[in-house]
Structure formats: C-alpha cells, structure tokens
C-alpha cells in the first residue's frame, strides 16, 4: 500500500466495450536537476474528502491525496496523457474539474 500526493492531477474516464473505469492521472514536478514524472493509479475504488484534499482510494490499496486547487497536468504529464488519448483503442476522456467526485459510481460497469 502506498500514499501519493501529486503536484497536479486529473481524473480520466476510460470506457471500453465491457467496462467504465475512473483513474487518477498524477503529475509531479522534478524541480532543480530533476525530471517531471507521472503515474496513473489502478482505478478509483472510493473517495474521501477533507477541507483541502480529495483522497482517492485505488484498487491496489494505494491512496492519492490530491489537493483541490491542483487539478490539471504539468507540461510533461499533459503530453503523455494526450498521447495516451490519441493512441488508445478505447475512449479516454479527462473529467471536468467541477465533477462531484463523491457522487460518481466507481464500481466497474459491465
């Protein structure tokens, strides 16, 4: 089990013939002499919330603690995600920032 706190994040909706799945696409800035990075979680199982953060609980047991004011991607992460969307054999869409994350149905739909 791992906990992550990304610098920037978005939720993507992935729709195939068999299921709909929501995932956190997280980005980090590399800082001085470092490289920007990204990571996508295993899929959102449930969501918690406090005053400043959403806590997205993944199927693998990881938790992504995402600041409410940091929705979006960095330049590197945005280009990686755009490449995923362009080359996907299924539909991937970035969810709007004003989505009520606690009201979505995160059970995989078949």
DSSP file (Angstrom, degrees, kcal/mol; ACC not computed):
  #  RESIDUE AA STRUCTURE BP1 BP2  ACC     N-H-->O    O-->H-N    N-H-->O    O-->H-N    TCO  KAPPA ALPHA  PHI   PSI    X-CA   Y-CA   Z-CA
    1    1 A X              0   0    0      0, 0.0     2,-0.3     0, 0.0    61,-0.2   0.000 360.0 360.0 360.0 133.8    0.0    0.0    0.0
    2    2 A X        -     0   0    0      2,-0.0    61,-2.5    58,-0.0     2,-0.4  -0.955 360.0-145.4-132.1 149.8    1.4    3.4   -0.9
    3    3 A X  E     -a   63   0A   0     -2,-0.3     2,-0.4    59,-0.2    61,-0.2  -0.947  19.0-172.4-113.4 137.0    0.3    7.0   -0.4
    4    4 A X  E     -a   64   0A   0     59,-2.8    61,-3.4    -2,-0.4     2,-0.4  -0.971  16.6-168.0-129.8 142.8    0.9    9.6   -3.1
    5    5 A X        -     0   0    0     -2,-0.4    61,-0.1    59,-0.2    59,-0.1  -0.838  22.1-159.7-128.2  93.7    0.5   13.4   -3.1
    6    6 A X        -     0   0    0     -2,-0.4    61,-0.4    59,-0.1    22,-0.2  -0.291  22.4-135.9 -73.5 157.2    0.8   14.7   -6.6
    7    7 A X  S    S+     0   0    0     20,-1.7     2,-0.3     1,-0.2    21,-0.2   0.841  94.1  10.2 -75.1 -36.2    1.6   18.3   -7.6
    8    8 A X  E    S+D   27   0B   0     19,-2.0    19,-2.9     2,-0.0     2,-0.3  -0.958  75.4 174.0-139.6 154.9   -1.0   18.2  -10.3
    9    9 A X  E     -De  26  71B   0     61,-1.4    63,-3.2    63,-0.4     2,-0.3  -0.993  13.4-174.0-160.3 154.2   -3.8   15.6  -11.1
   10   10 A X  E     -D   25   0B   0     15,-1.8    15,-3.0    -2,-0.3     2,-0.5  -0.953  25.8-124.2-141.1 161.6   -6.8   14.8  -13.2
   11   11 A X  E     -D   24   0B   0     84,-0.3    84,-2.9    -2,-0.3     2,-0.4  -0.943  25.7-158.9-106.3 130.1   -9.3   12.0  -13.2
   12   12 A X  E     -DF  23  94B   0     11,-2.8    11,-2.4    -2,-0.5     2,-0.6  -0.872   8.6-144.4-109.0 143.9   -9.7   10.2  -16.5
   13   13 A X  E     -DF  22  93B   0     80,-3.0    80,-2.1    -2,-0.4     2,-0.5  -0.932  14.7-164.2-105.7 122.6  -12.7    8.1  -17.5
   14   14 A X  E     -DF  21  92B   0      7,-3.4     7,-2.7    -2,-0.6     2,-0.5  -0.940   5.6-171.7-112.4 121.6  -11.8    5.0  -19.5
   15   15 A X  E     +DF  20  91B   0     76,-2.9    76,-1.9    -2,-0.5     5,-0.2  -0.957   9.9 166.8-119.4 122.1  -14.7    3.4  -21.4
   16   16 A X        -     0   0    0      3,-3.0    74,-0.1    -2,-0.5    -2,-0.0  -0.578  54.8 -90.7-115.6-176.8  -14.3    0.0  -23.2
   17   17 A X  S    S+     0   0    0     -2,-0.2     3,-0.1     1,-0.2    73,-0.0   0.768 126.1  33.4 -64.4 -24.4  -16.9   -2.4  -24.6
   18   18 A X  S    S+     0   0    0      1,-0.2     2,-0.3     0, 0.0    -1,-0.2   0.673 122.1   9.5-109.0 -21.8  -17.0   -4.1  -21.2
   19   19 A X        -     0   0    0     91,-0.1    -3,-3.0     2,-0.0     2,-0.4  -0.983  49.2-133.9-156.7 163.1  -16.5   -1.5  -18.5
   20   20 A X  E     -D   15   0B   0     89,-0.4    89,-0.9    -2,-0.3     2,-0.4  -0.997  31.3-179.5-120.3 129.8  -16.1    2.1  -17.4
   21   21 A X  E     -D   14   0B   0     -7,-2.7    -7,-3.4    -2,-0.4     2,-0.4  -0.986  17.9-149.4-134.4 139.2  -13.2    2.8  -15.1
   22   22 A X  E     +D   13   0B   0     -2,-0.4    22,-3.2    22,-0.3     2,-0.3  -0.915  21.2 179.5-108.7 136.0  -12.1    6.0  -13.5
   23   23 A X  E     -D   12   0B   0    -11,-2.4   -11,-2.8    -2,-0.4     2,-0.5  -0.970  29.0-121.5-135.4 149.6   -8.4    6.6  -12.7
   24   24 A X  E     -D   11   0B   0     -2,-0.3    17,-2.3   -13,-0.2     2,-0.7  -0.797  19.5-160.1 -86.2 127.2   -6.2    9.3  -11.2
   25   25 A X  E     -DG  10  40B   0    -15,-3.0   -15,-1.8    -2,-0.5     2,-0.3  -0.948  20.2-168.0-106.2 110.8   -3.5   10.6  -13.6
   26   26 A X  E     -DG   9  39B   0     13,-3.3    13,-2.1    -2,-0.7     2,-0.3  -0.768  10.1-166.0-109.1 145.7   -1.0   12.2  -11.3
   27   27 A X  E     -DG   8  38B   0    -19,-2.9   -19,-2.0    -2,-0.3   -20,-1.7  -0.964   2.3-166.3-130.6 146.0    2.0   14.5  -12.1
   28   28 A X  E     - G   0  37B   0      9,-2.6     9,-2.3    -2,-0.3     2,-0.3  -0.982  21.9-125.5-128.9 143.0    5.0   15.7  -10.2
   29   29 A X        -     0   0    0     -2,-0.4     6,-0.1     7,-0.2     7,-0.1  -0.671  14.3-144.3 -82.4 141.8    7.4   18.5  -11.0
   30   30 A X        -     0   0    0     -2,-0.3     5,-0.3     4,-0.2    -1,-0.1   0.767  29.2-158.3 -79.3 -26.4   11.0   17.4  -11.0
   31   31 A X    >   -     0   0    0      3,-0.2     3,-1.9     2,-0.1     2,-0.2  -0.247  51.6  -5.3  75.1-170.1   12.5   20.6   -9.5
   32   32 A X  T 3  S-     0   0    0      1,-0.3     3,-0.1     3,-0.0     0, 0.0  -0.381 140.5  -6.6 -61.8 125.1   16.1   21.6   -9.9
   33   33 A X  T 3  S+     0   0    0      1,-0.2    -1,-0.3    -2,-0.2     2,-0.2   0.599 116.2 105.5  64.8  14.2   18.1   18.9  -11.7
   34   34 A X    <   -     0   0    0     -3,-1.9     2,-0.4     0, 0.0    -1,-0.2  -0.665  67.4-118.8-115.1 174.7   15.2   16.5  -11.6
   35   35 A X        -     0   0    0     -5,-0.3    -3,-0.0    -2,-0.2    -7,-0.0  -0.906  25.6-113.0-114.6 141.5   12.7   15.3  -14.1
   36   36 A X        -     0   0    0     -2,-0.4     2,-0.3    -7,-0.1    -7,-0.2  -0.347  41.2-168.4 -61.7 153.2    8.9   15.7  -14.2
   37   37 A X  E     -G   28   0B   0     -9,-2.3    -9,-2.6     2,-0.0     2,-0.3  -0.928  13.7-161.6-143.1 167.1    7.1   12.4  -13.7
   38   38 A X  E     -G   27   0B   0     -2,-0.3     2,-0.3   -11,-0.2   -11,-0.2  -0.938   4.7-176.1-144.2 164.0    3.6   11.0  -13.9
   39   39 A X  E     -G   26   0B   0    -13,-2.1   -13,-3.3    -2,-0.3     2,-0.4  -0.954  14.5-146.9-160.9 145.7    1.7    8.0  -12.7
   40   40 A X  E     -G   25   0B   0     -2,-0.3   -15,-0.2   -15,-0.2    -2,-0.0  -0.966  24.1-128.1-117.7 135.2   -1.8    6.5  -13.2
   41   41 A X        -     0   0    0    -17,-2.3     3,-0.1    -2,-0.4    22,-0.0  -0.201  25.9-104.3 -78.6 174.5   -3.5    4.7  -10.4
   42   42 A X  S    S-     0   0    0      1,-0.3     2,-0.1   -19,-0.1    -1,-0.1   0.622  82.1 -63.9 -72.6 -14.4   -5.0    1.2  -10.6
   43   43 A X        -     0   0    0    -19,-0.1    16,-1.5   -22,-0.1     2,-0.4  -0.335  57.0 -85.8 133.5 142.4   -8.5    2.6  -10.7
   44   44 A X  E     +B   58   0A   0    -22,-3.2   -22,-0.3    14,-0.2    14,-0.2  -0.630  38.7 172.1 -81.4 126.7  -10.6    4.6   -8.2
   45   45 A X  E     -     0   0A   0     12,-3.7     2,-0.3    -2,-0.4    61,-0.2   0.778  67.6 -18.0 -98.2 -39.6  -12.5    2.4   -5.7
   46   46 A X  E     -B   57   0A   0     11,-1.3    11,-2.7    59,-0.1    -1,-0.4  -0.968  59.6-130.3-161.5 168.9  -13.8    5.2   -3.4
   47   47 A X  E     -B   56   0A   0     -2,-0.3     2,-0.2     9,-0.2     9,-0.2  -0.994  14.0-173.8-135.1 132.9  -13.2    8.8   -2.5
   48   48 A X  E     -B   55   0A   0      7,-2.6     7,-2.4    -2,-0.4     2,-0.3  -0.702  12.3-160.2-111.3 172.0  -12.8   10.6    0.8
   49   49 A X  E     +B   54   0A   0      5,-0.3     2,-0.2    -2,-0.2     5,-0.2  -0.994  15.7 175.2-154.1 142.9  -12.5   14.3    1.4
   50   50 A X        -     0   0    0      3,-2.5     5,-0.0    -2,-0.3    -2,-0.0  -0.657  58.6 -72.3-128.3-165.2  -11.3   16.9    3.9
   51   51 A X  S    S+     0   0    0     -2,-0.2     3,-0.0     1,-0.2    17,-0.0   0.850 127.6  15.4 -60.6 -36.5  -11.2   20.7    3.7
   52   52 A X  S    S+     0   0    0      1,-0.1    16,-3.0    16,-0.0    17,-0.3   0.639 119.6  51.3-113.4 -19.3   -8.3   20.8    1.2
   53   53 A X  E     - C   0  67A   0     14,-0.2    -3,-2.5    15,-0.1     2,-0.4  -0.884  55.1-144.3-129.9 151.0   -7.9   17.3   -0.3
   54   54 A X  E     -BC  49  66A   0     12,-2.6    12,-2.9    -2,-0.3     2,-0.6  -0.930  21.1-150.3-100.9 138.0   -9.6   14.5   -2.1
   55   55 A X  E     -BC  48  65A   0     -7,-2.4    -7,-2.6    -2,-0.4     2,-0.7  -0.928   9.4-162.4-111.4 107.1   -8.4   11.1   -1.1
   56   56 A X  E     -BC  47  64A   0      8,-2.7     8,-2.5    -2,-0.6     2,-0.5  -0.811   6.7-152.2 -93.4 115.9   -8.8    8.6   -4.0
   57   57 A X  E     -BC  46  63A   0    -11,-2.7   -12,-3.7    -2,-0.7   -11,-1.3  -0.785  15.1-150.2 -91.3 123.8   -8.6    5.0   -2.8
   58   58 A X  E >   -B   44   0A   0      4,-3.1     3,-1.4    -2,-0.5   -14,-0.2  -0.461  25.3-112.6 -94.9 164.5   -7.3    2.7   -5.5
   59   59 A X  T 3  S+     0   0    0    -16,-1.5   -15,-0.1     1,-0.3    -1,-0.1   0.759 117.3  57.1 -63.7 -26.2   -8.0   -1.0   -6.2
   60   60 A X  T 3  S-     0   0    0    -17,-0.2    -1,-0.3     2,-0.1     3,-0.1   0.546 123.0-103.9 -82.5  -6.6   -4.3   -1.8   -5.4
   61   61 A X  S <  S+     0   0    0     -3,-1.4    -2,-0.1     1,-0.4     2,-0.1   0.326  78.6 133.6  99.8  -6.5   -4.7   -0.2   -1.9
   62   62 A X        -     0   0    0    -61,-0.2    -4,-3.1    -5,-0.1     2,-0.4  -0.375  45.1-145.1 -75.5 157.2   -2.9    3.0   -2.7
   63   63 A X  E     -aC   3  57A   0    -61,-2.5   -59,-2.8    -6,-0.2     2,-0.7  -0.993   3.3-157.1-125.4 127.6   -4.2    6.4   -1.8
   64   64 A X  E     -aC   4  56A   0     -8,-2.5    -8,-2.7    -2,-0.4     2,-0.9  -0.926   7.3-159.0-104.3 113.6   -3.8    9.5   -3.9
   65   65 A X  E     - C   0  55A   0    -61,-3.4     2,-0.5    -2,-0.7   -10,-0.2  -0.820  17.8-172.8 -95.9 101.4   -4.1   12.6   -1.7
   66   66 A X  E     - C   0  54A   0    -12,-2.9   -12,-2.6    -2,-0.9     2,-0.1  -0.861  22.2-127.8-110.1 120.4   -5.0   15.3   -4.3
   67   67 A X  E >   - C   0  53A   0     -2,-0.5     3,-1.8   -61,-0.4   -14,-0.2  -0.409  16.9-133.1 -65.6 135.5   -5.2   19.0   -3.4
   68   68 A X  T 3  S+     0   0    0    -16,-3.0     3,-0.5     1,-0.3    -1,-0.1   0.756 104.4  52.0 -62.9 -25.7   -8.4   20.5   -4.5
   69   69 A X  T 3  S+     0   0    0    -17,-0.3    -1,-0.3     1,-0.2    -2,-0.1   0.264  96.8  70.7 -94.8  12.0   -6.7   23.6   -6.0
   70   70 A X    <   +     0   0    0     -3,-1.8   -61,-1.4   -64,-0.0     2,-0.3   0.057  59.3 143.5-117.6  25.1   -4.2   21.5   -8.1
   71   71 A X  B     +e    9   0B   0     -3,-0.5     2,-0.3   -63,-0.2   -61,-0.2  -0.498  46.8  51.2 -70.3 130.1   -6.5   20.0  -10.8
   72   72 A X  S    S-     0   0    0    -63,-3.2   -63,-0.4    -2,-0.3     2,-0.3  -0.808  80.5 -87.3 136.0-175.9   -4.7   19.8  -14.1
   73   73 A X        -     0   0    0     -2,-0.3     2,-0.2   -65,-0.2   -64,-0.1  -0.815  27.6-117.6-122.9 164.1   -1.4   18.5  -15.5
   74   74 A X     >  -     0   0    0     -2,-0.3     4,-2.8   -66,-0.1     5,-0.2  -0.442  46.2 -92.8 -87.3 176.9    2.1   19.8  -15.9
   75   75 A X  H  > S+     0   0    0      2,-0.2     4,-1.8     1,-0.2     5,-0.2   0.920 125.1  43.7 -59.1 -47.1    3.5   20.1  -19.4
   76   76 A X  H  > S+     0   0    0      2,-0.2     4,-2.1     1,-0.2    -1,-0.2   0.950 116.3  46.3 -64.7 -49.5    5.2   16.7  -19.5
   77   77 A X  H  > S+     0   0    0      1,-0.2     4,-2.8     2,-0.2     5,-0.2   0.885 110.1  54.8 -61.3 -39.2    2.2   14.9  -17.9
   78   78 A X  H  X S+     0   0    0     -4,-2.8     4,-2.3     1,-0.2    -1,-0.2   0.885 108.8  47.5 -62.1 -39.2   -0.2   16.7  -20.3
   79   79 A X  H  X S+     0   0    0     -4,-1.8     4,-1.9    -5,-0.2    -1,-0.2   0.881 111.9  50.1 -71.0 -36.7    1.8   15.5  -23.3
   80   80 A X  H  X S+     0   0    0     -4,-2.1     4,-2.2     2,-0.2    -2,-0.2   0.941 113.1  46.3 -63.2 -46.9    1.9   11.9  -22.0
   81   81 A X  H  X S+     0   0    0     -4,-2.8     4,-2.6     1,-0.2    -2,-0.2   0.906 110.2  52.8 -64.7 -41.3   -1.8   11.9  -21.4
   82   82 A X  H  X S+     0   0    0     -4,-2.3     4,-2.4     1,-0.2    -1,-0.2   0.884 109.0  51.0 -60.0 -38.3   -2.6   13.4  -24.8
   83   83 A X  H  X S+     0   0    0     -4,-1.9     4,-2.0     2,-0.2    -2,-0.2   0.905 109.1  50.5 -65.5 -42.3   -0.5   10.6  -26.4
   84   84 A X  H  X S+     0   0    0     -4,-2.2     4,-1.1     1,-0.2    -2,-0.2   0.942 112.2  47.2 -57.9 -47.8   -2.5    8.0  -24.4
   85   85 A X  H  < S+     0   0    0     -4,-2.6     3,-0.4     1,-0.2    -2,-0.2   0.907 112.5  49.3 -63.0 -43.4   -5.8    9.5  -25.6
   86   86 A X  H  < S+     0   0    0     -4,-2.4    -1,-0.2     1,-0.2    -2,-0.2   0.850 119.4  36.5 -64.6 -35.8   -4.6    9.7  -29.2
   87   87 A X  H  < S+     0   0    0     -4,-2.0    -1,-0.2    -5,-0.1    -2,-0.2   0.453  88.1 120.1-100.8  -1.5   -3.4    6.1  -29.4
   88   88 A X     <  -     0   0    0     -4,-1.1     4,-0.1    -3,-0.4    -3,-0.0  -0.316  55.4-148.9 -68.9 145.8   -6.0    4.4  -27.2
   89   89 A X  S    S+     0   0    0      2,-0.1     2,-0.3    -2,-0.0    -1,-0.1   0.341  86.6  42.8 -90.1   4.1   -8.1    1.6  -28.7
   90   90 A X  S    S-     0   0    0     -5,-0.1     2,-0.5   -74,-0.1   -74,-0.2  -0.819 104.2 -75.6-139.6 175.7  -10.9    2.7  -26.3
   91   91 A X  E     +F   15   0B   0    -76,-1.9   -76,-2.9    -2,-0.3     2,-0.4  -0.669  43.4 178.3 -86.8 126.0  -12.4    6.0  -25.2
   92   92 A X  E     +F   14   0B   0     -2,-0.5     2,-0.4   -78,-0.2   -78,-0.2  -0.996   6.3 173.7-123.3 128.0  -10.3    8.1  -22.6
   93   93 A X  E     -F   13   0B   0    -80,-2.1   -80,-3.0    -2,-0.4     2,-0.5  -0.990  32.1-122.7-135.3 146.0  -11.6   11.4  -21.5
   94   94 A X  E     -F   12   0B   0     -2,-0.4   -82,-0.2   -82,-0.2     2,-0.1  -0.744  34.0-127.0 -85.2 126.2  -10.5   13.9  -18.9
   95   95 A X        -     0   0    0    -84,-2.9   -84,-0.3    -2,-0.5    -1,-0.0  -0.424  30.6 -97.7 -73.0 147.2  -13.3   14.6  -16.4
   96   96 A X    >   -     0   0    0      1,-0.1     3,-1.7    -2,-0.1    -1,-0.1  -0.319  27.6-121.7 -64.1 147.7  -14.2   18.2  -15.8
   97   97 A X  T 3  S+     0   0    0      1,-0.3    -1,-0.1    -3,-0.1    -2,-0.1   0.819 109.6  59.1 -59.9 -32.8  -12.7   19.9  -12.7
   98   98 A X  T 3  S+     0   0    0      2,-0.1    -1,-0.3     3,-0.0     2,-0.1   0.265  76.1 130.9 -85.7  14.0  -16.1   20.7  -11.2
   99   99 A X    <   -     0   0    0     -3,-1.7     2,-1.3     1,-0.1     3,-0.1  -0.399  66.0-122.3 -63.5 140.0  -17.1   17.0  -11.1
  100  100 A X    >>  -     0   0    0      1,-0.2     3,-1.6    -2,-0.1     4,-0.5  -0.741  28.7-169.1 -84.2  96.5  -18.6   15.8   -7.8
  101  101 A X  G >4 S+     0   0    0     -2,-1.3     3,-0.5     1,-0.3    -1,-0.2   0.762  79.9  58.3 -62.1 -27.6  -16.1   13.0   -7.2
  102  102 A X  G 34 S+     0   0    0      1,-0.2    -1,-0.3    -3,-0.1   -55,-0.1   0.654 103.4  53.0 -79.8 -14.0  -18.0   11.6   -4.3
  103  103 A X  G <4 S+     0   0    0     -3,-1.6    -1,-0.2     2,-0.1    -2,-0.2   0.522  83.3 105.4 -98.9  -6.4  -21.2   11.0   -6.4
  104  104 A X  S << S-     0   0    0     -3,-0.5     2,-0.9    -4,-0.5    -3,-0.0  -0.417  75.7-119.5 -72.9 150.6  -19.6    9.0   -9.2
  105  105 A X        -     0   0    0      1,-0.1     4,-0.1    -2,-0.1    -1,-0.1  -0.815  31.3-179.4 -89.9 106.9  -20.3    5.3   -9.4
  106  106 A X        +     0   0    0     -2,-0.9   -84,-0.2   -61,-0.2     2,-0.2   0.510  44.3 111.4 -89.6  -4.7  -16.8    3.8   -9.2
  107  107 A X  S    S-     0   0    0      1,-0.1     2,-0.2   -86,-0.1   -87,-0.1  -0.512  85.0-102.2 -66.2 135.0  -17.9    0.2   -9.5
  108  108 A X        -     0   0    0     -2,-0.2     2,-0.3   -89,-0.1   -87,-0.1  -0.417  39.1-141.3 -60.2 124.0  -16.7   -1.2  -12.8
  109  109 A X              0   0    0    -89,-0.9   -89,-0.4    -2,-0.2    -1,-0.1  -0.707 360.0 360.0 -90.2 139.3  -19.7   -1.2  -15.1
  110  110 A X              0   0    0     -2,-0.3    -1,-0.1   -91,-0.2   -91,-0.1   0.356 360.0 360.0-117.6 360.0  -20.2   -4.1  -17.5
